[in-house]
Amino acid sequence: MLRFARRPDSVFHAIVAEVLGHAIDNARLFPDDHVLSEEDKRERQEWYEACFPRTATLLTSDETVSQLLLLRDAHLDNNVLRQLTDYHWLLLYESIVLFCDLHNDSEEKTIGSYWIERIDADSILGAYFWDLDFVTPELTDLTESQRDMIAVSRETWAVVEGLKPHPDELRLVAWERPGPHLPAGVPSDRHLAIYPPTDLPGWYVECEEQDTDWGFKD
């Protein structure tokens, strides 16, 4: 499972699985066994840059597919909790925003075993992301000492500066607590007008074991 700022409930867990599958399809565009013509390659690159405008400056489409597959496998593995790097957070950020826009405009509202009329991307980012520093261009105007004062990491600064990642910056590191790691609870109604609800901490049925030592926000 991916380590978010808040322990995911079962709805968010299903949304992330759908988001990553959708992002993989968009980054690939063509089937794996399709032999790309020069026109196909141009079309794929243009589509990739449209879907992932920031990530496309840091990773090739093939690299992005590899990272998305890595994220999806980690997300579906309940035995290990894995910490994302800022490069992954950026990729997940763009994937969520794109998916939510398309979902909200679509007539198809089924995600996993849920029916969700509308997904609020901004609320999801605020609830489950630690911060959005990696998409804050003003950080490039700060000196190193100023960045240290507000706890901006070198990796965050590198993402904002558009520096391509070192291989170590694309590793999903296992968090300390052993598994299994399961979604925090399930809603009483599988038909949702909006996700997440206003009262996110209290809306789902809590699991018996709480996460006081996971280091989540609350």
C-alpha positions in Angstrom: 0.0 0.0 0.0 1.1 3.5 -0.7 1.8 5.7 2.4 -0.5 8.8 2.2 -0.8 11.6 4.7 -4.0 10.0 5.9 -4.9 6.3 6.1 -7.0 5.7 3.0 -10.5 4.5 3.3 -11.8 1.8 1.0 -13.3 4.3 -1.4 -10.1 6.2 -1.9 -8.2 2.9 -2.2 -10.6 2.0 -5.1 -10.2 5.5 -6.7 -6.4 5.3 -6.6 -6.4 1.9 -8.3 -8.7 3.3 -11.0 -6.6 6.4 -11.3 -3.4 4.5 -11.9 -4.9 2.1 -14.4 -6.3 5.1 -16.3 -2.9 6.9 -16.2 -1.1 3.8 -17.5 -3.4 3.7 -20.5 -2.9 7.4 -21.2 0.9 7.2 -20.9 1.0 4.1 -23.2 -1.8 5.3 -25.6 -1.1 2.3 -27.9 -1.1 -1.4 -27.0 2.3 -2.8 -26.1 2.5 -5.0 -29.1 1.7 -2.1 -31.5 4.6 -1.2 -33.8 4.7 2.6 -33.6 5.1 4.5 -36.8 6.7 8.0 -36.8 3.2 9.5 -36.8 2.2 7.3 -33.9 5.2 8.4 -31.9 4.4 12.0 -32.5 0.8 11.4 -31.5 1.8 9.5 -28.4 4.3 12.3 -27.3 1.7 15.0 -27.8 -0.9 13.1 -25.8 1.6 12.3 -23.1 2.6 15.9 -22.7 -1.1 17.0 -22.6 -1.9 14.4 -19.9 1.2 14.9 -17.8 2.6 18.3 -18.6 5.0 18.5 -15.6 6.0 14.9 -15.5 6.7 14.9 -19.2 9.6 17.4 -18.6 11.2 14.9 -16.2 10.4 11.4 -17.5 9.9 9.9 -20.9 6.5 8.2 -21.6 8.1 4.8 -21.2 9.7 5.8 -17.9 6.3 7.1 -16.7 4.6 3.8 -17.6 7.2 1.9 -15.6 6.7 4.2 -12.6 2.9 3.9 -12.8 3.1 0.1 -12.9 5.4 0.3 -9.9 2.9 2.5 -8.1 0.0 0.3 -8.9 1.7 -2.9 -7.8 2.7 -1.2 -4.5 -0.8 0.2 -4.0 -2.4 -3.2 -4.3 0.2 -4.9 -2.0 -1.3 -4.8 1.5 1.8 -6.4 3.0 4.2 -3.5 2.7 3.6 0.2 3.2 5.7 2.2 0.8 6.9 5.8 0.9 6.7 7.8 -2.3 9.3 10.3 -3.5 8.4 13.8 -4.8 8.7 12.6 -8.3 6.0 10.0 -7.6 3.8 12.5 -5.8 4.0 14.7 -8.9 3.0 11.8 -11.2 0.2 10.8 -8.9 -1.0 14.4 -8.6 -1.3 14.8 -12.4 -2.9 11.4 -12.7 -5.6 12.2 -10.0 -6.4 15.7 -11.5 -6.8 14.2 -15.0 -8.9 11.3 -13.8 -11.2 13.5 -11.7 -11.9 15.9 -14.5 -12.8 13.1 -16.9 -14.8 11.2 -14.3 -16.9 14.2 -13.4 -17.7 14.9 -17.0 -18.5 11.2 -17.8 -21.8 9.4 -17.5 -19.9 6.3 -16.2 -19.7 6.7 -12.4 -18.7 3.2 -11.3 -15.3 2.9 -9.5 -14.7 -0.6 -8.1 -17.8 -1.5 -6.1 -18.8 2.2 -5.7 -20.9 4.6 -7.6 -19.5 8.2 -7.2 -21.3 11.1 -8.8 -18.4 13.6 -8.4 -14.8 13.4 -7.1 -13.3 16.6 -5.6 -9.7 16.5 -6.7 -8.7 19.5 -4.5 -10.2 17.9 -1.4 -8.4 14.6 -2.1 -5.1 16.4 -2.5 -5.7 18.3 0.7 -6.6 15.2 2.6 -4.2 12.6 1.4 -1.1 14.5 0.2 1.5 15.8 2.7 1.8 19.0 0.8 1.9 20.4 -2.8 5.4 22.0 -2.6 6.5 20.0 -5.7 4.1 22.1 -7.8 5.0 25.5 -6.2 7.2 27.4 -8.7 7.9 30.2 -6.2 10.3 27.8 -4.4 12.8 28.4 -7.2 13.2 32.0 -6.1 14.4 31.0 -2.6 18.0 30.5 -1.5 19.1 27.3 0.0 19.0 28.7 3.5 15.5 30.0 2.9 14.4 26.6 1.7 16.0 25.0 4.8 14.0 27.4 7.0 10.7 26.2 5.7 11.8 22.6 5.4 11.8 22.3 1.6 13.8 19.2 0.7 16.4 19.0 -2.0 14.3 16.5 -3.8 11.3 18.8 -3.8 13.4 21.7 -5.1 14.8 19.4 -7.8 11.3 18.5 -9.0 10.2 22.2 -9.1 13.4 23.1 -10.9 12.7 20.4 -13.5 15.7 18.3 -12.8 15.5 14.7 -14.0 15.5 12.1 -11.2 18.4 10.1 -10.0 17.5 6.3 -9.9 17.4 6.5 -6.1 14.7 9.2 -6.4 12.4 6.7 -8.1 12.6 4.0 -5.4 9.6 3.2 -3.3 11.1 2.7 0.2 9.3 0.4 2.6 7.9 2.1 5.7 8.7 0.7 9.1 5.5 -0.9 10.1 4.9 -4.5 8.9 1.6 -5.5 7.2 -1.0 -6.2 6.5 -2.1 -2.7 5.7 -5.8 -2.5 4.9 -8.1 0.5 4.0 -9.5 2.2 7.2 -13.1 1.4 6.7 -16.1 1.2 4.3 -19.0 3.6 3.9 -22.5 2.6 4.9 -23.7 3.6 1.4 -21.9 2.6 -1.8 -23.7 5.3 -3.8 -21.9 8.6 -3.1 -22.9 12.1 -4.3 -19.4 13.4 -3.8 -16.0 12.1 -2.5 -14.4 13.0 -0.2 -17.2 14.1 2.1 -16.8 17.3 4.2 -16.2 15.2 7.4 -13.6 12.8 6.0 -12.3 11.5 9.4 -15.7 10.6 10.8 -17.6 9.4 7.7 -16.5 5.8 7.4 -16.7 2.9 9.8 -13.4 2.6 11.7 -11.4 -0.6 11.7 -10.8 -2.1 15.1 -7.1 -1.2 15.0 -6.2 2.4 14.7 -3.1 3.9 13.1 -1.6 6.0 15.9 2.0 4.9 15.0 1.8 5.2 11.2 2.9 8.8 11.2 -0.2 10.0 9.3 -1.6 13.5 9.7 -4.6 12.4 11.8 
